[in-house]
Amino acid sequence: MDLATDTAKPHDRLSEALSDDMRAVNAMIRERMASEHAPRIPEVTAHLVEAGGKRLRPMLTLAAARLCGYDGPHHVHLAATVEFIHTATLLHDDVVDDSKQRRGRPTANLLWDNTSSVLVGDYLFARSFQLMVETGSLRVLDILANASATIAEGEVLQLTASRNLDTTEDTYLRVVRGKTAALFSAATEVGGIIAGASESRVAALRAYGDALGIAFQIVDDLLDYGGTAAIGKSVGDDFREGKLTLPVIRAVAQADETERAFWTRCIGRGRIDEGDLAQAQALLTKHGTLESTRQTALDWAGRARRSLRDLPDHELREMLEDLADYVVERIS
Amino acid sequence: MDLATDTAKPHDRLSEALSDDMRAVNAMIRERMASEHAPRIPEVTAHLVEAGGKRLRPMLTLAAARLCGYDGPHHVHLAATVEFIHTATLLHDDVVDDSKQRRGRPTANLLWDNTSSVLVGDYLFARSFQLMVETGSLRVLDILANASATIAEGEVLQLTASRNLDTTEDTYLRVVRGKTAALFSAATEVGGIIAGASESRVAALRAYGDALGIAFQIVDDLLDYGGTAAIGKSVGDDFREGKLTLPVIRAVAQADETERAFWTRCIGRGRIDEGDLAQAQALLTKHGTLESTRQTALDWAGRARRSLRDLPDHELREMLEDLADYVVERIS
């Protein structure tokens, strides 16, 4: 390993270490998103899949399997599976949120229509399901079926919790698991299972993915109140959409009467005037909830790192550990 | 069996013969559509599931399994699975078609919103997937995964074929298999497989479901040009939506220049004036395509009936055979 690699970001080091596997995953994704009869399907999918996503989830699966000594070939199927599930949820999310931009490009629902996004998402779910059946592991199927249910349930929960000031931290955590951590933890867990790893290692990989996903999502939510446009998400989106994220939940819990009226008007009723985002940011700062949320994200990242301590000493283990720090680097 | 039962519709006779199993299926559906954390999910699902659908698909699975001597319990899981897949596709279809009515009641997308329909549909897909994993049969999983992909592909194909006058009968058949026959044939096939039936019987059950589904859908499409409102679908919906169904495809193939201009304006461009539906009906009658389509539906129903001839002599087999005649009764 040369010096340049040593100082590269953990994500890029993973990508480099897994490059042969990732080539196989990308080939499988291209092959399986094809549809002989409905060319709209690969058009829509390619728009999203080839938009330069980080392929973080498939890399988690590949790394987990390799770290546990697996030599193939089914980790490739599972990596493609999790990327398809992820892509399908993005297509449906963009319809649900009426989004216009994703990964710096216009969304599929904007370029084609909501209809195409819904149906192509369904197609990718079905394709992901076919891919995992090919592994022949009922346990893997069980885990991914449960993850799919948690994802959908989390999305519905987020929808019904939106604009509800009584949303608790428990509910927030459930939404975060649905949005992000359920697929992260399934991705690492199935990597271990396909490799035939011991139960304790499988549990460690699952815990790693869960904690990593939670840290990742909390950071994302935090940046909505103070990040930069570089992440492809505009500051204030969650505020305008009335999403109850951790900094807000904590600030609402400490709000006096006037502040509560402010949150009720903006988040509860969606009546937002100029200057309200700045006022929200000021309240989060006043109550220290940006800072406490930052600390919560760092705690989860630390938990992710520690989860792996009993796994084999391996360069991939180091990269996964470093990845835990990396996902919180933007707020460190 | 009393006289009243003998003269009842095959659908009702099946319902009667399978009443214990259907009770178990309904209980499982209610149990599995629950979500502790997101009450919106059972609200939306119950609206659709309890709207008095005919439960035809789960009955097909139960009948196929029983006919092959199965004594349970996994036919119940599979019957609930196919009903969940069906319900999920209805939720997404109503979003895609912007429908206002389903089974004589306002659609979920009208009562709640498109967002709820998309996400609850996703949840039901995931739930159906969990249910089938519980059967522990990889072959069943493979069949249902393939059916799910065919369904989604058929929907996308229908979307892209809409308003396209060059649509062929082959494409139409593919759309029909996606919309209806893929789930019918998977429903009967997995019933045979869970019962451990011989390959030839499994093939016969699959062929039965396929032909029954095709007959069913052709009848539905035919009634769009001359049925009654009793089926909960308004005459002319397909015409207004620019769907290329069999009577139209055949009439377009025989159209002279003036007629082709008419179809191009109405179906191709969606510019429909008063009297155009009547004119379309007149052209279909002139070219005999309502009659030839009717004959095609009857042919498929006959094929469905004949598929079962090598299956055990059993009252359920008779009911399934009669069901094939019943689905085309509305046009006989």
Interface residues (C-beta under 8 A of the other chain):
Chain A: S35 H37 A38 P39 R40 I41 T89 H92 V95 V96 N114 T115 S116 V118 L119 V120 D122 Y123 F125 A126 R127 F129 Q130 V133 G136 L138 L141 D142 A145 N146 S148 A149 I151 A152 E153 E155 V156 L157 L159 T160 T171 R174
Chain B: S35 H37 A38 P39 R40 I41 T89 H92 V95 V96 N114 T115 S116 V118 L119 V120 D122 Y123 F125 A126 R127 F129 Q130 V133 G136 L138 L141 D142 A145 N146 S148 A149 I151 A152 E153 E155 V156 L157 L159 T160 T171 R174
